[in-house]
């Protein structure tokens, strides 16, 4: 009965028969809650460490991906540059080929003109030789007289 009167007044005895303001059951629940909170805080700390490590890893991977992306862009630009250089070189070579073709045509034309000239000279020399032979024959026939 005394316990009920004290309980109504908000006073309680614990297992060691010490007078307490809180109910021993509530005190036990508070201690359990305190331990659970400590475990929860420890787990949250571990979780934050894990998440921090994950964030660092993701940041590192993002930097590596960005570096690879830049390398790929650089390689693509280099490839475009090489393609443009090849195109310019091809145009230069085509111009050189056209120039050489014109030079070949000019040389072939000169060669054919020289062949015609040679043929004409050869005919001219043949006709001179014929005339000289005729003159020689006439001179010989005159000297025979």
DRENDO-1510 file (C-alpha; in Angstrom, 1 decimal, always signed):
<recs>
REC; n; res; u; v; w
REC; 1; UNK; +0.0; +0.0; +0.0 .
REC; 2; UNK; +2.9; +2.4; +0.8 .
REC; 3; UNK; +4.3; +1.6; -2.6 .
REC; 4; UNK; +1.0; +2.6; -4.2 .
REC; 5; UNK; +0.9; +5.9; -2.4 .
REC; 6; UNK; +4.5; +6.6; -3.3 .
REC; 7; UNK; +3.8; +5.4; -6.9 .
REC; 8; UNK; +0.9; +7.9; -7.1 .
REC; 9; UNK; +3.2; +10.6; -5.9 .
REC; 10; UNK; +5.7; +9.7; -8.6 .
REC; 11; UNK; +8.3; +8.0; -6.3 .
REC; 12; UNK; +9.5; +4.5; -6.9 .
REC; 13; UNK; +11.9; +2.0; -5.4 .
REC; 14; UNK; +14.4; +0.2; -7.7 .
REC; 15; UNK; +15.9; -3.3; -7.3 .
REC; 16; UNK; +18.4; -2.0; -4.7 .
REC; 17; UNK; +15.5; -0.4; -2.8 .
REC; 18; UNK; +16.7; +3.1; -3.6 .
REC; 19; UNK; +14.1; +5.8; -3.9 .
REC; 20; UNK; +13.7; +7.0; -7.5 .
REC; 21; UNK; +11.6; +9.6; -9.2 .
REC; 22; UNK; +11.2; +7.5; -12.3 .
REC; 23; UNK; +9.5; +4.1; -12.5 .
REC; 24; UNK; +12.2; +1.4; -12.7 .
REC; 25; UNK; +10.6; +0.0; -15.8 .
REC; 26; UNK; +10.8; +3.5; -17.5 .
REC; 27; UNK; +14.4; +3.8; -16.3 .
REC; 28; UNK; +15.3; +0.4; -17.9 .
REC; 29; UNK; +13.6; +1.4; -21.1 .
REC; 30; UNK; +15.5; +4.7; -21.1 .
REC; 31; UNK; +18.8; +2.9; -20.6 .
REC; 32; UNK; +17.9; +0.5; -23.5 .
REC; 33; UNK; +16.9; +3.4; -25.7 .
REC; 34; UNK; +20.2; +5.2; -24.8 .
REC; 35; UNK; +22.2; +2.1; -25.8 .
REC; 36; UNK; +20.1; +1.6; -29.0 .
REC; 37; UNK; +20.7; +5.3; -29.8 .
REC; 38; UNK; +24.5; +4.9; -29.3 .
REC; 39; UNK; +24.5; +1.8; -31.6 .
REC; 40; UNK; +22.4; +3.8; -34.1 .
REC; 41; UNK; +24.9; +6.7; -34.0 .
REC; 42; UNK; +27.8; +4.3; -34.4 .
REC; 43; UNK; +26.1; +2.6; -37.4 .
REC; 44; UNK; +25.4; +6.1; -38.9 .
REC; 45; UNK; +29.1; +7.0; -38.4 .
REC; 46; UNK; +30.1; +3.8; -40.2 .
REC; 47; UNK; +27.6; +4.4; -42.9 .
REC; 48; UNK; +28.9; +8.0; -43.4 .
REC; 49; UNK; +32.5; +6.6; -43.7 .
REC; 50; UNK; +31.3; +4.0; -46.3 .
REC; 51; UNK; +29.4; +6.7; -48.2 .
REC; 52; UNK; +32.3; +9.1; -48.0 .
REC; 53; UNK; +34.6; +6.3; -49.4 .
REC; 54; UNK; +32.0; +5.6; -52.1 .
REC; 55; UNK; +31.7; +9.3; -53.0 .
REC; 56; UNK; +35.5; +9.6; -53.3 .
REC; 57; UNK; +35.6; +6.5; -55.5 .
REC; 58; UNK; +32.9; +7.9; -57.7 .
REC; 59; UNK; +34.7; +11.2; -57.9 .
REC; 60; UNK; +37.9; +9.5; -58.9 .
REC; 61; UNK; +36.1; +7.5; -61.5 .
REC; 62; UNK; +34.4; +10.6; -62.8 .
REC; 63; UNK; +37.8; +12.3; -63.1 .
REC; 64; UNK; +39.2; +9.3; -64.9 .
REC; 65; UNK; +36.2; +9.2; -67.2 .
REC; 66; UNK; +36.6; +12.9; -67.9 .
REC; 67; UNK; +40.3; +12.4; -68.7 .
REC; 68; UNK; +39.5; +9.5; -71.1 .
REC; 69; UNK; +36.8; +11.7; -72.7 .
REC; 70; UNK; +39.3; +14.5; -73.2 .
REC; 71; UNK; +41.8; +11.9; -74.7 .
REC; 72; UNK; +39.0; +10.7; -77.0 .
REC; 73; UNK; +38.2; +14.2; -78.1 .
REC; 74; UNK; +41.8; +14.9; -78.7 .
REC; 75; UNK; +42.2; +11.8; -80.7 .
REC; 76; UNK; +39.1; +12.6; -82.8 .
REC; 77; UNK; +40.4; +16.1; -83.5 .
REC; 78; UNK; +43.8; +14.7; -84.4 .
REC; 79; UNK; +42.1; +12.2; -86.7 .
REC; 80; UNK; +40.1; +15.1; -88.4 .
REC; 81; UNK; +43.4; +17.1; -88.7 .
REC; 82; UNK; +45.1; +14.2; -90.3 .
REC; 83; UNK; +42.2; +13.7; -92.7 .
REC; 84; UNK; +42.4; +17.4; -93.7 .
REC; 85; UNK; +46.1; +17.1; -94.2 .
REC; 86; UNK; +45.7; +14.1; -96.4 .
REC; 87; UNK; +43.0; +15.8; -98.4 .
REC; 88; UNK; +45.3; +18.9; -98.9 .
REC; 89; UNK; +48.2; +16.5; -99.8 .
REC; 90; UNK; +46.0; +14.7; -102.2 .
REC; 91; UNK; +45.0; +18.0; -103.9 .
REC; 92; UNK; +48.7; +19.0; -104.1 .
REC; 93; UNK; +49.5; +15.6; -105.7 .
REC; 94; UNK; +46.6; +15.9; -108.2 .
REC; 95; UNK; +47.9; +19.4; -109.1 .
REC; 96; UNK; +51.4; +18.0; -109.6 .
REC; 97; UNK; +50.0; +15.1; -111.7 .
REC; 98; UNK; +48.1; +17.6; -113.9 .
REC; 99; UNK; +51.3; +19.7; -114.3 .
REC; 100; UNK; +53.3; +16.6; -115.2 .
REC; 101; UNK; +50.6; +15.6; -117.7 .
REC; 102; UNK; +50.8; +19.0; -119.4 .
REC; 103; UNK; +54.6; +18.8; -119.4 .
REC; 104; UNK; +54.3; +15.3; -121.0 .
REC; 105; UNK; +51.9; +16.6; -123.6 .
REC; 106; UNK; +54.2; +19.5; -124.4 .
REC; 107; UNK; +57.2; +17.1; -124.7 .
REC; 108; UNK; +55.3; +14.7; -126.9 .
REC; 109; UNK; +54.3; +17.6; -129.1 .
REC; 110; UNK; +57.9; +18.8; -129.3 .
REC; 111; UNK; +59.0; +15.2; -130.1 .
REC; 112; UNK; +56.4; +14.8; -132.9 .
REC; 113; UNK; +57.5; +18.2; -134.3 .
REC; 114; UNK; +61.1; +17.1; -134.1 .
REC; 115; UNK; +60.2; +13.9; -135.9 .
REC; 116; UNK; +58.5; +15.9; -138.7 .
REC; 117; UNK; +61.5; +18.2; -138.9 .
REC; 118; UNK; +63.8; +15.3; -139.0 .
REC; 119; UNK; +61.8; +13.7; -141.8 .
REC; 120; UNK; +61.8; +16.9; -143.7 .
REC; 121; UNK; +65.6; +17.4; -143.2 .
REC; 122; UNK; +66.2; +13.8; -144.2 .
REC; 123; UNK; +64.1; +14.3; -147.4 .
REC; 124; UNK; +66.0; +17.6; -148.0 .
REC; 125; UNK; +69.3; +15.9; -147.6 .
REC; 126; UNK; +68.2; +13.1; -149.9 .
REC; 127; UNK; +67.2; +15.6; -152.6 .
REC; 128; UNK; +70.5; +17.4; -152.1 .
REC; 129; UNK; +72.4; +14.2; -152.4 .
REC; 130; UNK; +70.5; +13.4; -155.5 .
REC; 131; UNK; +71.3; +16.8; -156.9 .
REC; 132; UNK; +74.9; +16.5; -156.0 .
REC; 133; UNK; +75.0; +13.1; -157.6 .
REC; 134; UNK; +73.4; +14.5; -160.7 .
REC; 135; UNK; +75.9; +17.4; -160.6 .
REC; 136; UNK; +78.8; +15.0; -160.1 .
REC; 137; UNK; +77.5; +12.9; -162.9 .
REC; 138; UNK; +77.3; +15.9; -165.1 .
REC; 139; UNK; +80.8; +17.0; -164.0 .
REC; 140; UNK; +82.1; +13.6; -164.8 .
REC; 141; UNK; +80.5; +13.5; -168.1 .
REC; 142; UNK; +81.8; +16.9; -168.9 .
REC; 143; UNK; +85.3; +15.9; -167.9 .
REC; 144; UNK; +85.1; +12.8; -170.1 .
REC; 145; UNK; +84.7; +15.0; -173.0 .
</recs>
